Amino acid sequence: MFSLDLGDGLRLTLAEERHAGAITELMVRNQARLALWQPWAAYRPTVESTRSYIRGGLDRFAEGREHYLIIEHAGVPVGACGMRRDPQTLIADVGYWLDAAAEGKGLVTRAVTALTEAAFGTYGMRRVEIRTMVANARARAVAERCGYEFEGVMRRAMRFADRNEDVALYAAVERHP
Ligand SMILES: CC(C)(COP(=O)(O)OP(=O)(O)OC[C@H]1O[C@@H](n2cnc3c(N)ncnc32)[C@H](O)[C@@H]1OP(=O)(O)O)[C@@H](O)C(=O)NCCC(=O)NCCS
């Protein structure tokens, strides 16, 4: 199955149903901090709900629309990242999260750099976006370290159960016309 070896024990592996248990455990353990920044994390996942999401991701992978990838470090799942691609507009977007214990090592910066290169190189995208809550300093720092440009604030563009939050829009675009 699809897998990218980024060196030094860092690997991105297409999420398969066999990952559902480990990813659910990571999401449950990190739920409180993930839910601060990502609306989907408000809901406590079960192995079955994760398996169902992974199955959907595999369908979208087969359609050429998505990579939902497990971030593995030293052979252990430590988070996830994803790239969704629109084959009509040639615009992609990238998202990511890590286990708290895996923060501060540059893993996501390396993962997003590799995904961005694949988006432009392998998949011919013209634009790749990262959208984060304005207050999400760590997520914004990843976008900036990976060379994305801040394009502005999308006001109230992220829906949580009880509120809408402002979103910082970052994008990288192909270097030639
Ligand atoms: C957003 C998130 C993935 C960022 O994690 P992170 O560990 O800060 O990001 P990276 O993995 O790129 O690591 C960067 C850190 O490692 C350090 N680092 C060490 N080696 C590095 C290297 N080779 N390259 C880059 N940074 C390196 C950097 O200095 C930085 O540390 P600092 O923040 O103390 O300055 C994480 O905070 C998270 O999961 N948050 C909750 C979910 C979330 O908000 N997701 C994004 C929603 S859009």
The ligand as an SDF file (V2000), in Angstrom:
LIG
                    3D

 48 50  0  0  0  0  0  0  0  0999 V2000
   -0.4110   21.6250   14.8100 C   0  0  0  0  0  0  0  0  0  0  0  0
    0.5740   20.5420   15.2920 C   0  0  0  0  0  0  0  0  0  0  0  0
    0.5040   19.3240   14.4020 C   0  0  0  0  0  0  0  0  0  0  0  0
    1.9810   21.1740   15.2500 C   0  0  0  0  0  0  0  0  0  0  0  0
    2.9020   20.2800   15.8690 O   0  0  0  0  0  0  0  0  0  0  0  0
    4.4210   20.7420   16.0760 P   0  0  0  0  0  0  0  0  0  0  0  0
    5.1350   19.6560   16.7240 O   0  0  0  0  0  0  0  0  0  0  0  0
    4.4320   22.1010   16.6710 O   0  0  0  0  0  0  0  0  0  0  0  0
    4.9460   20.9210   14.5780 O   0  0  0  0  0  0  0  0  0  0  0  0
    6.2010   20.1820   13.9600 P   0  0  0  0  0  0  0  0  0  0  0  0
    6.0200   18.7230   14.0790 O   0  0  0  0  0  0  0  0  0  0  0  0
    6.4120   20.7630   12.6350 O   0  0  0  0  0  0  0  0  0  0  0  0
    7.3770   20.6050   14.9620 O   0  0  0  0  0  0  0  0  0  0  0  0
    7.8040   21.9390   15.0650 C   0  0  0  0  0  0  0  0  0  0  0  0
    8.5610   22.0930   16.3540 C   0  0  0  0  0  0  0  0  0  0  0  0
    9.6580   21.1830   16.3460 O   0  0  0  0  0  0  0  0  0  0  0  0
   10.8970   21.9100   16.3380 C   0  0  0  0  0  0  0  0  0  0  0  0
   11.7800   21.1920   15.4150 N   0  0  0  0  0  0  0  0  0  0  0  0
   12.7070   20.2950   15.8010 C   0  0  0  0  0  0  0  0  0  0  0  0
   13.3050   19.7720   14.7160 N   0  0  0  0  0  0  0  0  0  0  0  0
   12.7330   20.3480   13.6390 C   0  0  0  0  0  0  0  0  0  0  0  0
   12.9290   20.2050   12.2360 C   0  0  0  0  0  0  0  0  0  0  0  0
   13.8220   19.3470   11.7310 N   0  0  0  0  0  0  0  0  0  0  0  0
   12.1500   20.9280   11.3910 N   0  0  0  0  0  0  0  0  0  0  0  0
   11.2380   21.7770   11.8800 C   0  0  0  0  0  0  0  0  0  0  0  0
   11.0070   21.9610   13.1980 N   0  0  0  0  0  0  0  0  0  0  0  0
   11.7680   21.2440   14.0690 C   0  0  0  0  0  0  0  0  0  0  0  0
   10.5370   23.3140   15.9240 C   0  0  0  0  0  0  0  0  0  0  0  0
   11.4250   24.2500   16.4530 O   0  0  0  0  0  0  0  0  0  0  0  0
    9.1610   23.4510   16.5470 C   0  0  0  0  0  0  0  0  0  0  0  0
    9.2780   23.5970   17.9210 O   0  0  0  0  0  0  0  0  0  0  0  0
    8.6960   24.8850   18.6970 P   0  0  0  0  0  0  0  0  0  0  0  0
    7.2430   24.9580   18.3940 O   0  0  0  0  0  0  0  0  0  0  0  0
    8.9810   24.5960   20.1070 O   0  0  0  0  0  0  0  0  0  0  0  0
    9.4210   26.0240   18.0990 O   0  0  0  0  0  0  0  0  0  0  0  0
    0.2670   20.1270   16.7620 C   0  0  0  0  0  0  0  0  0  0  0  0
    0.4300   21.2360   17.6100 O   0  0  0  0  0  0  0  0  0  0  0  0
   -1.1470   19.5760   16.9350 C   0  0  0  0  0  0  0  0  0  0  0  0
   -1.3930   18.4040   16.7370 O   0  0  0  0  0  0  0  0  0  0  0  0
   -2.0970   20.4660   17.3410 N   0  0  0  0  0  0  0  0  0  0  0  0
   -3.4700   20.0340   17.5470 C   0  0  0  0  0  0  0  0  0  0  0  0
   -4.1920   19.7340   16.2530 C   0  0  0  0  0  0  0  0  0  0  0  0
   -4.1700   20.9080   15.3030 C   0  0  0  0  0  0  0  0  0  0  0  0
   -4.2630   22.0540   15.7080 O   0  0  0  0  0  0  0  0  0  0  0  0
   -4.0440   20.6200   13.9970 N   0  0  0  0  0  0  0  0  0  0  0  0
   -4.0220   21.6210   12.9640 C   0  0  0  0  0  0  0  0  0  0  0  0
   -5.3880   22.0010   12.5800 C   0  0  0  0  0  0  0  0  0  0  0  0
   -5.3670   22.9550   11.0820 S   0  0  0  0  0  0  0  0  0  0  0  0
  1  2  1  0
  2  3  1  0
  2  4  1  0
  2 36  1  0
  4  5  1  0
  5  6  1  0
  6  7  2  0
  6  8  1  0
  6  9  1  0
  9 10  1  0
 10 11  2  0
 10 12  1  0
 10 13  1  0
 13 14  1  0
 14 15  1  0
 15 16  1  0
 15 30  1  0
 16 17  1  0
 17 18  1  0
 17 28  1  0
 18 19  1  0
 18 27  1  0
 19 20  2  0
 20 21  1  0
 21 22  1  0
 21 27  2  0
 22 23  1  0
 22 24  2  0
 24 25  1  0
 25 26  2  0
 26 27  1  0
 28 29  1  0
 28 30  1  0
 30 31  1  0
 31 32  1  0
 32 33  2  0
 32 34  1  0
 32 35  1  0
 36 37  1  0
 36 38  1  0
 38 39  2  0
 38 40  1  0
 40 41  1  0
 41 42  1  0
 42 43  1  0
 43 44  2  0
 43 45  1  0
 45 46  1  0
 46 47  1  0
 47 48  1  0
M  END
$$$$
